[in-house]
Every structure is written in structure tokens, then in C-alpha cells.
Amino acid sequence: MNLSSGEPSDEDLWRDALEGSADAWDALFVRYHRAIYNFCFRRTGLWSAAEDLTSAVFLEAWRRRTQIRPQVASALPWLYGIATMLTRNHHRTLRRHRDALDRIPLPESAGDPAEEVAARVDAERQVARLRVALRQLPRQDRDVLELAATGQLSHAEIAAALGIPIGTVKSRLSRARQRLGEHVDRVAREDAGENARHSGVGRPSLPGIRPRRY
């Protein structure tokens, strides 16, 4: 992340947080909550779950903050690592963190509520289809692919987030990209056939979902 002059680095904020500064931790939350929120949505396909999970990620990071050294170039890989862990079974995670989540507010949206709801429903539908394809991948390949999809982490940072060698990241990512492309094409064809059966007309034209190229 590019910081403007005078803005504290992650290293400074993390060190202050270790010394008990709530303001420093709030600053890290503001800096990275949107990235974590979007990642949680892609992992769950539900905006409501993503909101709660974002708070759960930062709560868990606060609890484990002494496990990472203050000399960090960016806290984001570590936060993504926690998000990956918590979203693997988000129903269990949210039950465990429910009481604490209520005490952590998220920024209010300034957009039009009706438009925002419509956009969320559409996004959830699109992500739901992609998640069907993603579920066909082995979990370890899916974790690497979804972290790469953020566009914010290098291979080395993904390796740090997941605690695996960088060579493993590269091999899993290459394999996952190829397999995902095959699965999304199949899901799109199945959806097209389902739509045709319900409409009672000929097979409609439905563009297939193409995985993002990194």
C-alpha cells in the first residue's frame, strides 16, 4: 500500500497497538477492512456473512497480535491468512464470535439503499456461480487462488499468509487457474440448460464466466 507523507506505516501502527493503543488498531482496521471485507464476500458469497467475518478477522488478529513481529512491511498478508482460516467454516466462526462482533462497528454506506440492495443481490448471484466452480478445487488450491485474486499480494506474501513455501504457491496457482477455467465453463453450460428447461424455449445464449487472469 502506498502511504502519503506523514501517514504512519503498518510497522508503526503495529508497534503502537502492541503497547496498547486502540487508536493504532483502529487505524489498521480503517486501512484494510475493505480489502478483507471483499475477500470474505468472495469466500462466502454472502454480504451479511462478509460483514460479520470482517469483524471476526480483526478481533482474531487483535487476540493474536503478539504472534507477529512489529517489523512488518504490511499487515495485510497476515490478515488475509486469518481471513482464509476463519472463512473455511464461516458458520462455526460466526457462532463463536457473535457476541464480540456486535461491539465492532463497520463504516456506514453512503449509497442509495435500494440501489445497494439490488447490486448486492446481483453480486451474490454471480459469486454463487463462481463458488460452485471453486468448490470443485482442492481446498489448498482454492486458498491460494482466492488470495491471488485480491491482486494485492505477491507470491511471497501469499506464502507467508498460508505458511507454505513460495514454490508451492506457484505450482498450486498454476494448477488452480487451469482447473477453474474448466469448471466455470461447465457451470455456465449447466445454468444455460437449466434456464432453457424453465423457460420452455430453445437454449438461451449465456456467456460463460471467465476466471480473472493474474
Disulfide bonds with the S-S distance in Angstrom:
none
